[in-house]
Amino acid sequence: MTAPVSASPLRRAPGPRPQRPVPVPVEPWLFPALHEDRLANGVTLLTCDRPGQEVLSVEIVVAAPLALEPRDLEGVLGITTSALVEGVPGLSSLDFIRELENCGATLGVGAEHAGLRITLDVPATHLERALSLLVRAMREPLLPAASVDRLVRSRVHALVRHRADPERRAALELHGAVFDPSDRRSRPARGAEETVRRIDRDAVVDCHRRFLRPAVTTVVVAGDLSGNGTEEALRRVLSLWEGEPGTLPAPPAPPVRDTPAVIVVDRPGAVQTRLVLGRAATARTAPGWDALLIGNHSLGGSVNARLDRELREAKGYTYGFHSRLLAVVRHSLAVVTGAVETSVTGQALGDVRRILREVAEHGISAAERSASVAQIVDAAPLRYLTASAVADEIAVLVLDGRAPDTLPGAFRRAAAVTVEEASAALREAFAPDRLVTVAVGDAARIGEAVREAAGAPTDTA
């Protein structure tokens, strides 16, 4: 019987110990390159090749700002955009939608203060057929009176629901307080009940004739575009659309409000208060936007940000309190918002204002800045995995009026923002002594507490 042989331990060869590998710094992710082309009819075509993304995402952006709507027909641009898919010559509304469904396509429409958006997601193999239908709808829609009436009724019902929703109602009051009454941005993008009720087929036909033209339209396409004839098909189909040349300049806007105000919207018996604090801030086109993006994320742009840590985790006032940067024409709105239990409304508002004062005095920390950069920059490759996410970001760029070449390097610029730059941008945008404060809740229970915490005269709506 032989004795078992024990394995001898591995021995390191004589000589100096090798150095521990040093990780190479990861370069900030670059947004995919854009290709810009201008067609003979005035359409701007922006394409972004995303190999392997066989479902293409198409964004049609029409630079027809809502400020061009007649004052007594506000909401007509949104109704017109929705009515485009209500049929074309030879195809009823039902047949039109059925044709798109046969292409495997999904469609969305909407109107924002900066312009109109139509979104089409479709497999590359059916792009030409689906886009041809959409171009026909842009060029020669039926706009049947019965469909327009139905869309008007639906919009009026939606506006009534929006006024009953605390968050939407607070947003309406904030816009009305920040922007001058003569400014279109002071009123709902979808129009008001009294103006929408006046919209009929004649108004929609006139709106289509005046505002929907190729010369003010940008078409964004993201997906697998290489070697499959897609770009040629795009140019062929989009060139069929003819219309008047020229831009649609919006009228000049009056100055925005920069003084504090407090508005209490009474909802008797409400068990929660929706708090919204905000003011007009820098636009995405301004040089300081990247710094504000990082600063806002540190303040309240994520569940780990300062507002949520203190108001939700430490105090237990809320399920979530956040800060946001909402794009409006020529500006953004810097907004702090959250819902709290009625009995702690005053304490919660006082803490929000304390946090904003601390940020104004001391800025954000290096750790907060690093966490924000990681969540915005390092997570970008995951955020833009799909063609639809890429196309949506490009469409937002177009609505903002930013040049396409500013997008690819956006994350490098964000990664380079310093603590001092982010703090300064945050201090200006969320200046606590220049904010409009809106509280939607039981006025009898919260009015005095809101007035004391905000330290400004209070209006009750």
Salt bridges, closest charged atoms under 4 A:
GLU27 OE1 - ARG412 NH2 3.90
ASP37 OD2 - ARG235 NE 2.86
GLU59 OE2 - ARG117 NH2 2.86
GLU69 OE1 - ARG184 NH2 2.91
GLU74 OE1 - ARG71 NH1 3.46
GLU74 OE2 - ARG184 NE 3.63
GLU74 OE2 - ARG187 NH2 2.71
GLU86 OE1 - ARG150 NH2 2.78
ASP95 OD1 - ARG98 NH1 2.85
GLU99 OE1 - ARG129 NH2 3.08
GLU112 OE2 - ARG117 NH1 3.65
GLU128 OE2 - ARG236 NE 3.05
GLU140 OE2 - ARG139 NH2 3.27
GLU167 OE1 - ARG274 NH2 3.73
GLU167 OE2 - ARG324 NH1 3.08
GLU173 OE2 - ARG169 NE 3.08
ASP183 OD2 - ARG185 NH2 2.76
ASP206 OD1 - ARG209 NH2 2.49
ASP206 OD2 - ARG210 NH1 3.75
GLU231 OE1 - ARG235 NH1 3.75
GLU244 OE1 - ARG213 NH2 3.71
ASP258 OD1 - ARG279 NH2 2.59
ASP258 OD2 - ARG434 NH1 3.00
ASP290 OD2 - ARG413 NE 3.20
ASP308 OD2 - ARG312 NE 2.71
GLU310 OE1 - ARG354 NH2 2.85
GLU313 OE2 - ARG312 NH2 3.22
ASP351 OD2 - LYS315 NZ 2.70
ASP351 OD1 - ARG354 NE 3.34
GLU358 OE2 - ARG354 NH1 3.04
GLU361 OE1 - HIS362 NE2 3.63
GLU368 OE1 - ARG306 NH2 2.71
GLU368 OE2 - ARG309 NH2 3.15
ASP392 OD1 - ARG117 NH2 2.73
ASP400 OD2 - ARG284 NE 3.00
ASP400 OD2 - ARG402 NH2 3.15
GLU428 OE2 - ARG279 NH1 3.88
GLU428 OE1 - ARG434 NH2 3.19
ASP433 OD1 - ARG353 NH2 3.90
GLU448 OE1 - ARG451 NH1 2.53
